[in-house]
Amino acid sequence: MTGADALDIARDSIWVLLIVAAPAMLTALAVGTIIGILQALTQIQEATIVFVPKIVAVFLVVLLLLPFMAQQLGGYMNDMFARIGTY
């Protein structure tokens, strides 16, 4: 394996990580922002109020997008197995 191959594997790994994790992270960001705005408007300064809606929203997004995530990770694994066969 050359240095270029290692960089290709690292780049592909980071790209798949971003694709798989982005929906959950963006959902947590959006829900946190909305709850933060509501807390600022109502002047409720309880720090624990944000966690339950975030957890529920992230769980639902992961549950809905689980086939997509599995497909992405499976494609990455197939690519890795194909690369192992060439070395």
C-alpha positions as a LaTeX table, in Angstrom:
\begin{tabular}{lrrr}
\hline
Residue & $x$ (\AA) & $y$ (\AA) & $z$ (\AA) \\
\hline
Met1 & 0.00 & 0.00 & 0.00 \\
Thr2 & 1.35 & 3.37 & $-0.94$ \\
Gly3 & 0.86 & 6.69 & 0.77 \\
Ala4 & $-1.67$ & 7.71 & $-1.86$ \\
Asp5 & $-3.73$ & 4.59 & $-1.13$ \\
Ala6 & $-3.70$ & 5.36 & 2.59 \\
Leu7 & $-4.85$ & 8.91 & 1.89 \\
Asp8 & $-7.65$ & 7.61 & $-0.35$ \\
Ile9 & $-8.83$ & 5.27 & 2.40 \\
Ala10 & $-8.69$ & 8.05 & 5.00 \\
Arg11 & $-10.58$ & 10.46 & 2.72 \\
Asp12 & $-13.26$ & 7.86 & 1.97 \\
Ser13 & $-13.58$ & 7.02 & 5.67 \\
Ile14 & $-14.09$ & 10.65 & 6.63 \\
Trp15 & $-16.57$ & 11.17 & 3.80 \\
Val16 & $-18.67$ & 8.14 & 4.84 \\
Leu17 & $-18.52$ & 9.28 & 8.46 \\
Leu18 & $-19.84$ & 12.71 & 7.50 \\
Ile19 & $-22.61$ & 11.26 & 5.34 \\
Val20 & $-23.76$ & 8.85 & 8.05 \\
Ala21 & $-23.49$ & 11.22 & 11.03 \\
Ala22 & $-24.69$ & 14.46 & 9.42 \\
Pro23 & $-28.47$ & 13.85 & 9.61 \\
Ala24 & $-28.40$ & 13.11 & 13.33 \\
Met25 & $-26.04$ & 15.98 & 14.10 \\
Leu26 & $-28.01$ & 18.49 & 12.05 \\
Thr27 & $-31.22$ & 17.35 & 13.73 \\
Ala28 & $-29.67$ & 17.83 & 17.17 \\
Leu29 & $-28.45$ & 21.27 & 16.10 \\
Ala30 & $-31.86$ & 22.31 & 14.79 \\
Val31 & $-33.78$ & 21.03 & 17.81 \\
Gly32 & $-31.29$ & 22.62 & 20.20 \\
Thr33 & $-31.55$ & 25.95 & 18.42 \\
Ile34 & $-35.35$ & 25.89 & 18.43 \\
Ile35 & $-35.50$ & 24.94 & 22.13 \\
Gly36 & $-32.90$ & 27.62 & 22.92 \\
Ile37 & $-34.97$ & 30.26 & 21.15 \\
Leu38 & $-38.10$ & 29.13 & 23.00 \\
Gln39 & $-36.22$ & 29.27 & 26.30 \\
Ala40 & $-35.00$ & 32.77 & 25.53 \\
Leu41 & $-38.51$ & 33.91 & 24.61 \\
Thr42 & $-40.11$ & 32.44 & 27.72 \\
Gln43 & $-37.13$ & 33.21 & 30.00 \\
Ile44 & $-37.01$ & 29.63 & 31.25 \\
Gln45 & $-33.35$ & 29.01 & 32.05 \\
Glu46 & $-33.43$ & 25.29 & 32.79 \\
Ala47 & $-30.50$ & 23.52 & 31.13 \\
Thr48 & $-32.02$ & 20.03 & 31.17 \\
Ile49 & $-35.10$ & 20.90 & 29.09 \\
Val50 & $-33.12$ & 20.62 & 25.85 \\
Phe51 & $-31.99$ & 17.02 & 26.29 \\
Val52 & $-35.23$ & 15.05 & 26.00 \\
Pro53 & $-36.44$ & 16.65 & 22.74 \\
Lys54 & $-32.94$ & 16.28 & 21.27 \\
Ile55 & $-32.71$ & 12.62 & 22.21 \\
Val56 & $-36.17$ & 11.86 & 20.82 \\
Ala57 & $-35.53$ & 13.76 & 17.58 \\
Val58 & $-32.12$ & 12.15 & 17.00 \\
Phe59 & $-33.56$ & 8.71 & 17.76 \\
Leu60 & $-36.37$ & 9.22 & 15.24 \\
Val61 & $-33.99$ & 10.48 & 12.55 \\
Val62 & $-31.62$ & 7.56 & 13.07 \\
Leu63 & $-34.55$ & 5.14 & 13.03 \\
Leu64 & $-35.90$ & 6.60 & 9.78 \\
Leu65 & $-32.51$ & 6.83 & 8.07 \\
Leu66 & $-31.10$ & 3.53 & 9.30 \\
Pro67 & $-31.47$ & 1.80 & 5.89 \\
Phe68 & $-29.62$ & 4.67 & 4.20 \\
Met69 & $-26.87$ & 4.58 & 6.81 \\
Ala70 & $-26.53$ & 0.81 & 6.52 \\
Gln71 & $-26.32$ & 1.09 & 2.74 \\
Gln72 & $-23.55$ & 3.68 & 2.98 \\
Leu73 & $-21.57$ & 1.65 & 5.49 \\
Gly74 & $-22.11$ & $-1.56$ & 3.53 \\
Gly75 & $-20.87$ & 0.08 & 0.35 \\
Tyr76 & $-17.81$ & 1.32 & 2.20 \\
Met77 & $-17.12$ & $-2.18$ & 3.56 \\
Asn78 & $-17.46$ & $-3.68$ & 0.09 \\
Asp79 & $-14.99$ & $-1.11$ & $-1.20$ \\
Met80 & $-12.56$ & $-1.95$ & 1.60 \\
Phe81 & $-12.86$ & $-5.69$ & 0.90 \\
Ala82 & $-12.22$ & $-5.03$ & $-2.80$ \\
Arg83 & $-9.13$ & $-3.02$ & $-1.90$ \\
Ile84 & $-7.86$ & $-5.81$ & 0.36 \\
Gly85 & $-8.07$ & $-8.19$ & $-2.56$ \\
Thr86 & $-5.82$ & $-5.99$ & $-4.67$ \\
Tyr87 & $-2.91$ & $-5.90$ & $-2.19$ \\
\hline
\end{tabular}
